[in-house]
Amino acid sequence: MINLKTCSLLAVLSLLLVVSASVSASPVSDLTPEQVASIDRFVAAEMARERIPGLAIGIYSRGKILLAKGYGLSNIELNVPVKPETVFQSGSVGKQFVSAAIMMLVEEGKIGLDDSIAKYFPNAPKSWQTIKVKNLLSHTSGLAEYESDERTGPPITCNNESSSPSE
């Protein structure tokens, strides 16, 4: 089972690689084979040490993908390998990152904590009109944990896009 220390370590590694590449004055360059091999060795060692069956890593700089790679298995029983596009159930791990990103947008004046979420989801159900961004961040919106048409209404879209499936 992956522990918080390992998760944090991998997140920090990814973040450091992205930050170090993005703050340099030189243009973004691809990772060298030696850098990729070093990342591979680190990931393999951590996976073995922490008994992690599989993970995916993404390293980006200035909108460019420097590395997107899967390691190990996403399903041990069926022997399904992890791919860069594998979707993982992350539980609550991402909440702190989403909250930090939202607060950065608040500082830039792009989002208001007291804004109704309907401002950003114009086709939202009427029951969402009173929900504010700060309610989502503090888990006080009253929205159910899992989506269902019964609880949330039909699928919604952003920016007045059609909500009907394409044919």
Secondary structure as the mmCIF struct_conf table of DSSP 4:
data_model
#
loop_
_struct_conf.conf_type_id
_struct_conf.id
_struct_conf.beg_label_comp_id
_struct_conf.beg_label_asym_id
_struct_conf.beg_label_seq_id
_struct_conf.end_label_comp_id
_struct_conf.end_label_asym_id
_struct_conf.end_label_seq_id
HELX_RH_AL_P HELX_RH_AL_P1 LEU A 4 VAL A 23
BEND BEND1 SER A 24 SER A 26
HELX_LH_PP_P HELX_LH_PP_P1 PRO A 27 VAL A 28
HELX_LH_PP_P HELX_LH_PP_P2 ASP A 30 THR A 32
HELX_RH_AL_P HELX_RH_AL_P2 PRO A 33 GLU A 50
TURN_TY1_P TURN_TY1_P1 ARG A 51 ARG A 51
STRN STRN1 GLY A 54 SER A 61
TURN_TY1_P TURN_TY1_P2 ARG A 62 GLY A 63
STRN STRN2 LYS A 64 ASN A 75
TURN_TY1_P TURN_TY1_P3 ILE A 76 ASN A 79
STRN STRN3 VAL A 80 PRO A 81
HELX_LH_PP_P HELX_LH_PP_P3 VAL A 82 VAL A 82
TURN_TY1_P TURN_TY1_P4 PRO A 84 GLU A 85
TURN_TY1_P TURN_TY1_P5 GLY A 91 GLY A 94
HELX_RH_AL_P HELX_RH_AL_P3 LYS A 95 GLU A 107
TURN_TY1_P TURN_TY1_P6 GLU A 108 GLY A 109
BEND BEND2 LYS A 110 ILE A 111
TURN_TY1_P TURN_TY1_P7 LEU A 113 ASP A 114
BEND BEND3 ASP A 115 ASP A 115
STRN STRN4 SER A 116 SER A 116
HELX_RH_3T_P HELX_RH_3T_P1 ILE A 117 LYS A 119
TURN_TY1_P TURN_TY1_P8 TYR A 120 TYR A 120
TURN_TY1_P TURN_TY1_P9 PRO A 122 ASN A 123
HELX_RH_3T_P HELX_RH_3T_P2 LYS A 126 TRP A 128
TURN_TY1_P TURN_TY1_P10 GLN A 129 THR A 130
STRN STRN5 LYS A 132 LYS A 132
HELX_RH_AL_P HELX_RH_AL_P4 VAL A 133 LEU A 137
TURN_TY1_P TURN_TY1_P11 SER A 138 HIS A 139
BEND BEND4 SER A 141 SER A 141
BEND BEND5 GLU A 145 TYR A 146
HELX_RH_AL_P HELX_RH_AL_P5 ASP A 149 THR A 152
BEND BEND6 PRO A 154 PRO A 154
BEND BEND7 CYS A 158 CYS A 158
TURN_TY1_P TURN_TY1_P12 ASN A 159 ASN A 160
BEND BEND8 SER A 164 SER A 164
HELX_LH_PP_P HELX_LH_PP_P4 PRO A 165 SER A 166
#
